[in-house]
Amino acid sequence: MEYIRCPTCDKSNPVEEIDVKKQYTCIFCGMPFTLPEESETRQVSGEEAEEENRIPEAPPRQEPINRNLTKPLDREKDGVLR
């Protein structure tokens, strides 16, 4: 089984065999498309695929604030707690 890329949604569609003259319908977006006369096929190596799918690194975690060392807010005003 081979795959062709839809120009509209840029997703790979499985096909039995590739025919330049045949019109295909994307199974994802439903748009009909034909292959260009000169097909630009690109073989993706394992490293390139890993780069495309890599999750970006999270920023380093900050040290939590020790709330036992901070002064509480003075919430008592006019003798009434709010």
C-alpha beads as a LAMMPS data file, in Angstrom:
LAMMPS data file: protein, C-alpha beads

82 atoms
81 bonds

1 atom types
1 bond types

-500.0 500.0 xlo xhi
-500.0 500.0 ylo yhi
-500.0 500.0 zlo zhi

Masses

1 110.0

Atoms # bond

1 1 1 0.000 0.000 0.000
2 1 1 1.243 3.470 -0.882
3 1 1 0.327 6.901 0.404
4 1 1 -0.372 10.201 -1.343
5 1 1 -0.649 13.567 0.359
6 1 1 -3.791 15.690 0.023
7 1 1 -2.876 19.266 -1.030
8 1 1 -5.839 20.707 0.909
9 1 1 -5.416 19.215 4.396
10 1 1 -1.829 17.920 3.939
11 1 1 -2.625 14.426 5.287
12 1 1 -1.496 11.097 3.822
13 1 1 -4.157 8.996 2.085
14 1 1 -3.660 5.250 1.507
15 1 1 -4.009 4.056 -2.111
16 1 1 -3.478 0.695 -3.801
17 1 1 -1.359 2.100 -6.635
18 1 1 -0.445 5.610 -7.706
19 1 1 -1.842 6.778 -11.054
20 1 1 -1.112 10.362 -12.150
21 1 1 -4.228 10.513 -14.374
22 1 1 -6.641 9.297 -11.682
23 1 1 -8.655 11.632 -9.453
24 1 1 -8.573 10.786 -5.753
25 1 1 -10.809 11.861 -2.874
26 1 1 -9.252 12.662 0.488
27 1 1 -10.582 10.390 3.231
28 1 1 -10.061 13.144 5.821
29 1 1 -11.440 16.360 4.268
30 1 1 -13.430 14.865 1.340
31 1 1 -11.876 17.155 -1.292
32 1 1 -11.150 15.651 -4.724
33 1 1 -7.598 16.078 -6.004
34 1 1 -5.245 14.800 -8.685
35 1 1 -1.526 14.297 -8.488
36 1 1 0.707 16.868 -10.193
37 1 1 2.507 15.737 -13.350
38 1 1 5.878 15.840 -11.613
39 1 1 5.277 14.344 -8.207
40 1 1 7.560 15.610 -5.473
41 1 1 8.066 12.505 -3.406
42 1 1 10.103 12.894 -0.267
43 1 1 11.332 9.990 1.768
44 1 1 11.359 10.880 5.438
45 1 1 14.147 9.360 7.455
46 1 1 13.649 8.228 11.032
47 1 1 15.521 11.236 12.421
48 1 1 13.371 13.717 10.485
49 1 1 10.186 12.027 11.665
50 1 1 11.391 12.178 15.256
51 1 1 12.187 15.890 14.892
52 1 1 8.689 16.614 13.549
53 1 1 6.956 14.678 16.335
54 1 1 9.178 15.743 19.210
55 1 1 7.453 17.335 22.206
56 1 1 9.149 20.571 23.246
57 1 1 10.969 20.502 26.559
58 1 1 9.123 21.969 29.524
59 1 1 10.676 24.938 31.311
60 1 1 12.503 24.079 34.536
61 1 1 10.293 23.916 37.605
62 1 1 10.615 26.720 40.108
63 1 1 11.107 26.134 43.793
64 1 1 7.756 26.412 45.618
65 1 1 7.201 29.379 47.928
66 1 1 7.407 28.492 51.611
67 1 1 4.249 30.157 52.896
68 1 1 5.256 29.498 56.509
69 1 1 7.873 32.233 56.220
70 1 1 5.550 34.938 54.856
71 1 1 3.499 37.232 57.077
72 1 1 -0.264 36.768 56.977
73 1 1 -2.308 39.720 55.752
74 1 1 -3.979 41.800 58.435
75 1 1 -7.614 41.042 57.673
76 1 1 -9.021 42.369 60.921
77 1 1 -10.472 45.795 60.323
78 1 1 -12.751 47.634 62.752
79 1 1 -12.890 44.529 64.913
80 1 1 -14.700 42.518 62.213
81 1 1 -13.161 39.537 60.468
82 1 1 -13.925 39.359 56.787

Bonds

1 1 1 2
2 1 2 3
3 1 3 4
4 1 4 5
5 1 5 6
6 1 6 7
7 1 7 8
8 1 8 9
9 1 9 10
10 1 10 11
11 1 11 12
12 1 12 13
13 1 13 14
14 1 14 15
15 1 15 16
16 1 16 17
17 1 17 18
18 1 18 19
19 1 19 20
20 1 20 21
21 1 21 22
22 1 22 23
23 1 23 24
24 1 24 25
25 1 25 26
26 1 26 27
27 1 27 28
28 1 28 29
29 1 29 30
30 1 30 31
31 1 31 32
32 1 32 33
33 1 33 34
34 1 34 35
35 1 35 36
36 1 36 37
37 1 37 38
38 1 38 39
39 1 39 40
40 1 40 41
41 1 41 42
42 1 42 43
43 1 43 44
44 1 44 45
45 1 45 46
46 1 46 47
47 1 47 48
48 1 48 49
49 1 49 50
50 1 50 51
51 1 51 52
52 1 52 53
53 1 53 54
54 1 54 55
55 1 55 56
56 1 56 57
57 1 57 58
58 1 58 59
59 1 59 60
60 1 60 61
61 1 61 62
62 1 62 63
63 1 63 64
64 1 64 65
65 1 65 66
66 1 66 67
67 1 67 68
68 1 68 69
69 1 69 70
70 1 70 71
71 1 71 72
72 1 72 73
73 1 73 74
74 1 74 75
75 1 75 76
76 1 76 77
77 1 77 78
78 1 78 79
79 1 79 80
80 1 80 81
81 1 81 82
